[in-house]
Amino acid sequence: MDCKPYIRAHQDELLASLAALIRIPSIEGTPEPGAPYGREPRRCLAETLALCERLGLKTTVMDDRIGWCEYGEGEQMVAVLCHLDVVPAGEDWKLAEPFSGEIKDGRIYGRGAMDDKGPAVAAIYALAALKEKGFVPSHRIRLLFGTNEETGFHDILWYKEHGGEIPVMGFAPDIEYPIINGEKGVMNCTFSRKLHQTGAFRLLRFEGGSAFNISPAYAVAELACPPEAASMIHAPKVTVTPIEGGIRVEAEGIASHASVPELGENAVGRLAMALAQLPLEGELADCIAFLSERIGMETRGESFGIAMRDELSGDLTFNLGVAAFAEEALSLTLSVRYPVSKTYDEAYPKLLRGFSLGGFTETAMQHLAAIYFPPESELVQKLSRVYEAQTGQKAVLRATGGSTYAKSIPNTLAFGPLFPGDISHIHQQDEYMEIEQLLRNAEMFAAALYELAR
């Protein structure tokens, strides 16, 4: 069934719909009645469902946490798993404002353009195209729209725990093509340590990062200390500024997704290594030494003894995403992703022991187990046929460190939206999606839904 004419004819409408969603800063906010993850994610969900209704698709909302549109009849259902929430914009956007939805030079810019509002809108117009063509599916088609993917998957877990229907097959357009048949296990955790400070140096401020799944591009510390301390730190990409009664130390890094922290430079680790040059004392000295020596700029967890790999998915990755100092306590939030053939029990005890030896206590932990679909599975076979028919290229299977809703919903895997050779700006400054890339995704999704639901 050729849906390309419909999708191409509705290009301007598709782009306008996506721009409207990008203009909603759907970062997790303060819970309030009718908006458990904050007002903006809920507003974005309402706008998305209104779009679906304008296109003649039936919609449902579950407890203001997750919604969906649906088409067709049948006892069973196939699904596309999308999310509308986004990570914080960060700083230093140069090509467009982060929540502008600006269209120029063949691209649409803004936080969420690629992750995951662009794919969500592409899926909506793919389904509308199938409807317009008169497709009568054997299975119902459901497009799920979550609002808490970036900060914990609580929406999709709520869906499952409260009777949400499980698809017989489906995909999450939230990483890349051809087929992501495996996703590493993920441990998102926070460890904290209370500091009883003594000596001539006192930590007043230490912070960096905005989310566990982004490598921090900036970190800053302020200390009350003797004025000569300003000349004691010598490190690249670190700036020391005298302030009243002490110094401010700022470190620059390069942001990257937590699944590929080796592509970035962790500003928090760099800051700790710089502070370790100071003659600190007592618990502050112990804490900074731990952070500098056991974490620093590492991305594989070597100093915790959890470095591991397999041939299916590569190395374990270790990303320190957020550091914060408040009420004399330093908290560290990180994302550790272990290979698909390994287990939680092989990594977690060593991680916990390492932080315990550093005087830290675990205050939060979320674990998402690894998933893997063998090449001969029906879902892999069907999506492989779709990809090869649409592109003329071999559907190579790959496992990844990325984490999608497929981890939480059985019978689903990641499929799209990045094509081989595409540049990813996911979770980075100047996030965008090529217009042609967006349209190709809509065409791919239409073909995939036709194959899974016919």
C-alpha positions in Angstrom: 0.0 0.0 0.0 1.6 3.2 -1.2 1.1 6.0 1.4 3.8 8.3 0.0 1.4 10.5 -2.1 -0.7 11.3 1.0 2.4 12.0 3.2 4.0 14.2 0.6 0.8 16.1 0.0 0.4 16.8 3.7 4.0 17.9 4.3 3.2 21.4 5.3 0.5 20.3 7.7 2.8 17.7 9.2 5.5 20.3 9.8 3.1 22.8 11.3 1.8 20.1 13.6 5.3 19.2 14.7 6.3 22.8 15.2 3.3 23.4 17.5 4.4 20.5 19.7 8.1 21.6 19.8 6.9 25.0 21.0 5.6 23.3 24.2 8.5 23.0 26.6 7.4 19.5 27.8 10.1 19.0 30.4 9.1 17.2 33.6 7.7 19.7 36.0 6.0 19.9 39.4 3.1 17.5 39.8 -0.3 19.0 40.1 -3.9 17.8 39.8 -4.5 16.6 36.2 -0.8 16.8 35.5 1.3 14.2 37.4 4.5 15.0 35.5 3.9 18.7 35.3 1.8 21.1 33.3 3.8 21.2 30.1 4.0 17.4 29.4 0.2 17.2 30.0 -0.4 20.2 27.6 1.7 18.5 25.0 -0.3 15.3 25.3 -3.6 17.2 24.9 -2.3 19.0 21.8 -1.1 15.7 20.3 -4.5 14.0 20.9 -6.3 17.0 19.5 -4.2 16.6 16.3 -5.2 12.9 16.1 -8.9 13.8 16.5 -8.6 16.3 13.7 -7.3 13.5 11.5 -10.3 11.3 12.4 -8.6 9.0 14.9 -10.2 7.9 18.2 -8.3 8.9 21.3 -8.0 7.9 24.9 -6.2 9.3 28.0 -5.2 7.2 31.0 -5.0 9.2 34.2 -3.3 12.2 32.5 -0.1 10.2 32.3 -0.3 8.6 28.8 -2.6 8.7 25.9 -3.2 7.0 22.6 -5.0 7.1 19.3 -6.3 4.0 17.6 -7.5 2.8 14.2 -9.2 -0.4 13.1 -11.0 -3.3 14.7 -9.9 -6.7 16.1 -9.2 -8.4 19.4 -5.4 -7.9 19.1 -3.4 -4.8 18.8 -0.1 -3.6 17.3 1.5 -0.5 18.6 4.0 2.4 18.0 5.5 3.6 21.3 6.3 7.4 21.3 7.0 9.9 24.0 6.3 13.7 24.1 8.4 14.7 27.1 11.9 16.1 26.5 15.2 16.7 28.3 16.1 20.2 29.3 17.3 22.4 26.5 20.6 23.3 28.0 22.6 26.3 26.8 24.5 27.5 23.8 21.9 26.9 21.1 23.3 28.7 18.0 21.1 27.8 15.0 17.7 28.3 16.5 15.9 28.8 19.8 15.3 25.5 21.6 11.5 25.7 21.7 10.9 27.6 18.5 10.0 24.8 16.0 11.8 27.0 13.4 11.9 25.6 9.9 14.9 26.6 7.7 17.5 25.1 5.4 15.5 21.9 5.0 15.3 21.3 8.8 13.0 21.7 11.7 14.8 22.8 14.9 13.9 22.4 18.6 14.2 20.2 21.6 12.2 17.1 20.7 12.4 17.5 17.0 14.3 14.1 16.8 13.6 12.8 20.3 10.7 12.0 20.1 8.1 14.5 18.9 9.2 14.3 15.2 8.8 10.5 15.1 5.5 10.8 17.0 4.0 13.2 14.4 5.4 11.1 11.6 3.6 8.0 13.1 0.4 10.0 13.3 0.5 11.0 9.7 1.5 7.5 8.7 -1.6 6.1 10.4 -3.8 8.9 8.9 -2.4 7.9 5.4 -3.4 4.2 6.0 -6.8 5.4 7.1 -7.2 7.6 4.0 -6.2 4.7 1.7 -8.9 2.6 3.2 -6.7 0.0 4.8 -8.7 -2.5 6.9 -6.2 -4.1 9.4 -6.6 -7.5 11.0 -5.3 -6.0 14.3 -6.1 -2.6 15.8 -3.3 -0.1 15.5 -2.5 2.0 18.5 -0.1 4.9 18.8 0.9 5.4 22.4 2.1 8.8 23.6 4.0 8.9 26.9 4.9 11.9 29.0 7.6 10.6 31.3 10.1 8.6 29.2 13.1 10.8 29.8 12.9 10.8 33.5 11.9 7.3 34.5 9.3 5.4 32.4 6.8 5.9 35.2 4.0 6.6 32.6 4.5 3.3 30.7 4.9 1.4 33.9 1.6 2.9 35.1 0.0 1.9 31.8 1.0 -1.7 32.4 0.1 -1.8 36.1 -3.3 -0.4 35.5 -4.5 -2.7 32.8 -3.0 -1.1 29.7 -3.3 -3.5 26.7 -0.1 -5.2 25.6 0.5 -5.3 21.8 1.2 -8.5 20.0 3.9 -6.6 18.1 5.2 -3.1 17.9 8.1 -0.7 17.8 9.5 2.4 19.4 10.9 5.0 16.9 13.4 6.3 19.4 16.9 5.2 18.3 17.8 4.3 14.7 17.5 1.9 11.8 17.8 -0.8 10.5 16.7 -3.0 13.5 17.6 -2.6 17.1 17.0 -6.1 18.3 18.7 -5.6 21.7 18.9 -2.9 24.3 21.4 -2.9 27.2 20.1 -3.2 30.8 19.9 0.2 32.6 20.5 1.2 36.2 19.6 4.8 36.9 20.6 5.6 40.4 21.4 8.3 42.9 24.0 8.2 45.7 24.5 10.8 48.4 27.0 11.6 51.1 26.7 14.0 54.0 29.8 16.1 54.6 31.1 17.3 57.9 33.6 19.9 56.7 36.7 21.0 58.6 39.8 22.9 57.7 40.6 26.0 55.6 38.6 24.9 52.6 34.8 24.7 52.7 32.6 23.6 49.8 29.7 26.1 49.3 28.5 25.0 45.9 29.0 22.0 43.6 26.6 21.3 40.7 26.6 20.1 37.1 24.4 18.4 34.6 20.6 18.4 34.0 19.6 14.8 33.6 21.0 11.3 34.3 21.0 10.5 30.6 23.1 13.4 29.4 26.9 13.8 29.9 27.3 17.2 31.6 28.7 20.0 29.4 29.2 22.4 32.4 29.9 22.1 36.1 30.7 24.7 38.8 32.0 24.7 42.4 32.4 27.5 44.9 34.6 27.2 47.9 35.4 29.4 50.9 39.1 29.3 51.1 42.4 31.4 51.3 42.9 33.7 48.3 46.1 32.0 47.2 43.9 28.9 46.3 43.1 30.6 42.9 46.6 29.8 41.7 46.7 26.2 42.8 44.5 24.8 40.0 45.9 24.1 36.6 43.8 22.1 34.2 42.5 22.3 30.6 39.0 23.6 30.2 38.8 24.7 33.8 38.5 28.4 34.8 39.2 29.7 38.4 37.8 33.0 39.4 38.4 34.8 42.8 35.1 35.6 44.6 34.5 37.2 48.0 36.0 34.9 50.6 37.0 32.2 48.2 37.0 31.0 44.6 34.7 29.8 41.8 35.9 26.9 39.7 34.1 26.2 36.4 34.7 23.2 34.1 33.6 22.8 30.5 32.7 19.5 28.9 30.9 18.1 25.8 27.4 16.8 26.2 26.5 13.4 24.9 23.8 10.8 25.4 24.4 8.5 28.3 24.4 5.5 26.0 27.6 6.8 24.3 29.3 8.8 27.1 32.7 8.2 25.4 31.6 10.7 22.7 31.4 13.5 25.3 33.5 14.9 28.0 32.1 14.9 31.5 32.3 18.3 33.1 31.5 17.1 36.6 34.4 14.6 36.5 36.7 17.3 35.1 35.7 19.6 37.9 36.4 17.0 40.6 39.8 16.3 39.2 40.6 20.0 39.3 39.5 20.4 42.9 41.6 17.4 43.9 44.6 19.7 43.3 43.7 21.7 46.3 45.0 20.9 49.8 41.6 19.9 51.1 41.1 18.2 54.5 38.9 15.7 56.2 35.7 14.4 54.7 35.7 17.0 51.9 39.2 15.8 50.8 38.0 12.1 50.9 34.9 12.9 49.0 36.6 14.9 46.2 39.3 12.2 46.0 36.7 9.5 45.5 34.9 11.5 42.8 38.2 12.3 41.1 39.8 8.9 41.3 36.9 6.5 41.1 34.8 8.3 38.6 36.7 11.2 37.0 36.4 11.1 33.2 35.7 7.3 33.1 32.9 5.9 30.9 33.3 2.2 31.4 33.2 1.8 35.2 36.7 0.4 35.4 37.4 1.8 38.9 34.3 0.2 40.3 35.3 -3.2 38.8 32.2 -3.3 36.6 33.8 -3.0 33.2 32.4 -5.7 31.0 31.4 -6.3 27.4 29.8 -8.8 24.9 29.9 -9.2 21.2 26.2 -8.4 20.8 26.2 -5.0 22.4 29.7 -3.9 23.3 30.9 -2.3 26.5 29.1 -1.4 29.7 28.8 2.4 29.8 29.0 4.6 32.9 27.6 8.2 32.9 27.6 10.6 35.8 24.7 12.8 34.7 24.0 15.1 37.6 25.8 16.4 40.7 24.3 18.6 43.3 25.4 20.0 46.7 22.7 21.0 49.2 22.3 21.1 53.0 25.9 19.8 53.3 25.2 16.7 51.2 26.6 15.9 47.8 24.4 13.8 45.5 25.4 12.0 42.3 22.9 10.7 39.8 24.2 8.3 37.1 23.1 5.9 34.4 24.9 2.6 34.0 24.1 0.4 31.0 25.3 -3.2 30.9 25.5 -5.6 27.9 22.5 -7.6 26.8 24.0 -10.9 27.7 25.0 -9.8 31.2 22.8 -9.4 34.3 21.9 -6.8 37.0 23.5 -9.1 39.6 26.9 -8.9 37.8 27.1 -5.1 38.0 24.9 -3.7 40.8 26.6 -5.3 43.9 30.0 -4.0 42.8 28.6 -0.5 42.1 26.9 -0.4 45.5 30.0 -1.6 47.3 32.2 1.0 45.5 29.9 3.9 46.5 29.6 2.5 50.0 33.4 2.5 50.4 33.3 6.1 49.3 30.9 7.0 52.1 27.9 7.3 49.8 24.4 5.9 50.5 22.0 4.9 47.7 18.9 7.1 47.7 17.2 6.1 44.4 17.5 3.1 42.0 15.6 2.2 38.9 16.5 -0.9 36.9 15.3 -1.7 33.4 16.4 -5.2 32.3 18.1 -5.8 29.0 16.1 -7.1 26.1 17.1 -9.2 23.1 15.2 -10.5 20.0 16.9 -13.3 18.1 17.2 -12.8 14.3 14.6 -15.4 13.5 11.8 -13.8 15.6 8.7 -12.8 13.8 8.9 -9.1 14.7 12.5 -8.9 13.5 11.7 -10.7 10.3 8.7 -8.5 9.5 10.5 -5.2 10.2 13.5 -6.4 8.2 11.4 -7.0 5.2 9.8 -3.5 5.5 13.2 -1.8 5.9 14.7 -3.6 2.9 11.7 -2.9 0.7 11.7 0.8 1.6 15.4 1.4 1.3 16.9 -1.3 -0.9 19.5 -1.9 1.8 20.2 -4.9 4.0 18.5 -4.8 7.4 21.5 -5.2 9.7 20.6 -6.1 13.3 22.3 -4.2 16.1 22.1 -4.0 19.9 22.5 -0.6 21.6 23.0 1.2 24.9 20.0 3.4 24.2 16.9 2.8 26.2 13.3 3.0 24.8 9.8 2.0 25.9 10.5 -1.3 24.3 12.2 -2.3 27.6 8.9 -1.9 29.4 6.4 -3.2 26.9 6.7 -6.8 25.8 6.8 -7.8 22.1 8.3 -4.5 20.9 11.7 -3.3 19.8 13.3 0.0 18.6 12.9 0.9 14.9 14.0 4.3 13.6 14.2 7.3 13.3 17.9 7.7 12.3 18.9 6.2 9.0 22.5 4.9 8.5 24.8 7.9 8.0 22.4 10.4 9.6 23.9 12.8 12.2 22.3 12.7 15.6 21.7 15.8 17.7 19.6 13.9 20.3 20.0 15.5 23.8 22.4 18.0 22.3 22.3 21.7 21.4 20.6 22.6 18.1 18.6 19.4 17.9 16.9 19.2 14.6 15.3 16.8 12.1 15.8 17.0 8.4 12.4 17.5 6.6 13.2 14.8 4.1 14.2 12.5 6.9 10.9 13.2 8.7 8.9 12.3 5.6 10.9 9.1 5.0 10.1 8.1 8.5 6.4 8.6 8.0 6.6 6.5 4.9 8.6 3.8 6.7 6.1 3.8 9.7 3.1 3.4 7.3 4.8 0.4 5.6 5.7 -1.1 9.0 2.2 -0.7 10.4 0.7 -2.2 7.2 3.0 -5.2 7.6 2.3 -5.8 11.3 -1.4 -5.2 11.2 -2.6 -6.7 7.9 
